[in-house]
Amino acid sequence: MEVTSIRKIINDTLPFCESKLANHKINLRINDFPESYTIDCRPVQISQVILNLISNAADAIQNKNEKWIQIFVTPLENQIFQISLTDC
C-alpha cells in the first residue's frame, strides 16, 4: 500500500488505452480535480480497474455516432474518493 495521487494513477493508466480510444474515435474526458487528491492503495490494482472500465465502456459505445467516456473523481469524506466513469 502507498499514498498515491489519483491524477497520477489515471495518467499512468491512459497510455494503455489510448490506441483503442483513438481507433474507435472515442473522446476521453476527465473532470478537473486537484492534484492533492491522494489515496492509500495499491496503484497498479486501481489502474487495472480503471483500464477495465474504460475498455468495457469503449466496447459498449464503439458503434454509436457520438462517442465519449467521462471520468469523474469526487471527494466524499475523510480522504475517501469516488472514481466513476460515464459513457455516451
C-alpha positions in Angstrom: 0.0 0.0 0.0 1.2 3.5 -0.7 -0.2 7.0 -0.8 -0.6 8.0 -4.4 -2.2 10.9 -6.3 -5.4 9.8 -8.1 -4.3 12.0 -11.0 -1.0 10.1 -11.3 -2.9 6.8 -11.3 -5.2 7.9 -14.1 -2.4 9.5 -16.1 -0.3 6.3 -15.8 -3.3 4.3 -17.0 -4.1 6.3 -20.1 -1.2 5.0 -22.3 -2.6 1.5 -22.1 -6.0 2.5 -23.6 -5.1 5.4 -25.9 -4.8 3.4 -29.1 -8.2 1.7 -28.5 -9.9 5.0 -27.9 -8.2 6.6 -31.0 -9.1 3.6 -33.2 -12.7 3.9 -32.3 -12.7 7.8 -32.3 -13.7 7.9 -28.6 -13.2 11.2 -26.8 -12.0 10.7 -23.2 -12.9 13.5 -20.7 -11.6 13.8 -17.2 -13.2 16.2 -14.8 -10.9 18.8 -13.2 -9.8 17.9 -9.7 -6.8 18.8 -7.5 -3.5 17.0 -7.7 -3.7 16.9 -4.0 -6.4 14.1 -4.1 -4.5 11.1 -2.8 -5.4 7.6 -1.7 -3.7 4.9 0.2 -3.9 2.0 -2.2 -2.1 -0.4 -4.5 -1.8 1.9 -7.5 -1.4 -0.9 -10.0 -4.7 -2.5 -8.9 -6.6 0.8 -9.1 -5.1 1.4 -12.5 -6.2 -2.1 -13.7 -9.8 -1.4 -12.6 -9.8 2.0 -14.4 -8.4 0.4 -17.5 -11.0 -2.4 -17.5 -13.8 0.2 -17.0 -12.5 2.3 -19.9 -12.2 -0.8 -22.1 -15.7 -2.0 -21.3 -17.2 1.4 -21.9 -15.3 1.7 -25.2 -16.7 -1.7 -26.3 -20.2 -0.7 -25.4 -20.2 2.6 -27.4 -18.0 1.7 -30.4 -20.9 1.7 -32.8 -22.6 4.9 -31.6 -22.4 8.2 -33.5 -21.3 10.3 -30.6 -18.7 8.5 -28.5 -17.2 9.8 -25.3 -16.2 8.5 -21.9 -16.1 10.8 -18.9 -14.0 10.0 -15.7 -15.2 11.8 -12.6 -13.3 12.0 -9.3 -15.5 13.2 -6.4 -14.4 13.7 -2.8 -16.8 12.1 -0.3 -15.4 12.4 3.2 -12.3 11.6 5.3 -10.0 11.1 2.3 -12.5 8.9 0.6 -13.0 9.5 -3.1 -15.4 8.1 -5.7 -14.0 7.4 -9.2 -16.7 6.9 -11.7 -17.0 6.5 -15.5 -19.9 7.5 -17.7 -20.1 6.8 -21.4 -22.4 8.1 -24.1 
